[in-house]
Each structure stands twice: as C-alpha cells, then as structure tokens.
C-alpha cells in the first residue's frame, strides 16, 4: 500500500492521516512561524482586538465599527505580502504597528512540544529553517520574546524573497537562495493554501498544523497529514 492510498483510506474510515515518512528520509526541515511554532492567539488578538481598539480611540469611532471596518480592510489584501507588511499597515492605518506589537508581546508564546521537537531535530542533525511570511519587524518582536533563533540555520522572511508563500513563485525563488532537495524536504505550516503552493512546487513531505491557536478548536486538514502538536512527529 502506498502512502497516498493509506492516507485516503484513513480519511474514509474517519481517522487522521499519519505522516508518511521516517526521519532518515528527511534532510531539510522548513517550519512556518505563526500558528506552527508560535501560538496564533497573539496575532489574532493583535489584529482583531488590539489594533481596532487603538484605531477606534485615535479616530473617535466606537470599537465594533472600527473592528468591522478593519476586518474588511484586512480581507482586501489577504494572502499578499502587503498583509504582513507592518510598514504598509502603519501608513494605511496611521498607527505605529511595530510599536503596538511590542506593547502586547507578552502574549507571544511557543506552542506545546515545539521546544522539544527543535531539540530533537538538532539531535538528528537536520537542517532546520524558519520560513515565514512575517515581516522582519514582526519576526524581531517575536524572537526577542521567545529566543529561538539559534535553533535555525537561517530565518527567511517572504519580504526577502519578494512574494508570499502562497505564491508558487516563492518556492522557486527560495530555491535560488537556498538550494534544497524537494524530495528530502519536510515543510510544516498551518495554512493549507501555503501547503498547496509548496505541493505544487513539488516539496515531498508536507505537514499541516491542526491547532494554530490555543484559543480555537483544532481543524484537521483533509489534504495533508495534520497534527495537533509536534509531539506527533517525534518518532
Ligand atoms: Mg502560519
């Protein structure tokens, strides 16, 4: 039975797909940051509550009206690099977004079992890279808080590549600056659209994170092996 068949059968029987690899198959590991290593609760709270609150205060609006206006504004640039560009939002909203991010950085937290998993990767001698759509300023705020930089060979922001991970071109451009073998690379991300783009490029081993936020219910992917925490990959 090949892994694609067993993956399909597990869905048909209502179970979750198991990752179809063993660690000796893997040389390089790409890890998303927000919702994969770090609790997405911070980002959700920041954009959905904190920014609307500050924006409402500044513009003499009531909070629900400010929130509704901003959620619509966010949607207009979803899945683009603008969405993650703190300078773009600072200018568009007339707020110092990087400063606001710092104000609530105590809410930045590492998801369960991530630290153990990163130590396990080091023990196994894997090349581990952080690959994020986050803006360099957002990355800085988060790394100051969680101190995980030394776990990675390199931290790569989409801004450096010039397109968001959702775009197939991202993976071509990434390959130019960081040669890697698609067949022996594992990539974990909480956004299916990003995994689809990586799959389209041919990255062989893809893992979906089913619970990006500690405050929201888990949602398993129907397309990729989908884990609740990295403990499931420590085999
Ligand atoms: Mg993410």
Boltz pocket constraint, residues with backbone or C-beta under 6 A from the ligand:
constraints:
  - pocket:
      binder: B
      contacts: [[A, 32], [A, 33], [A, 34], [A, 35], [A, 36], [A, 189], [A, 190], [A, 191]]
      max_distance: 6.0
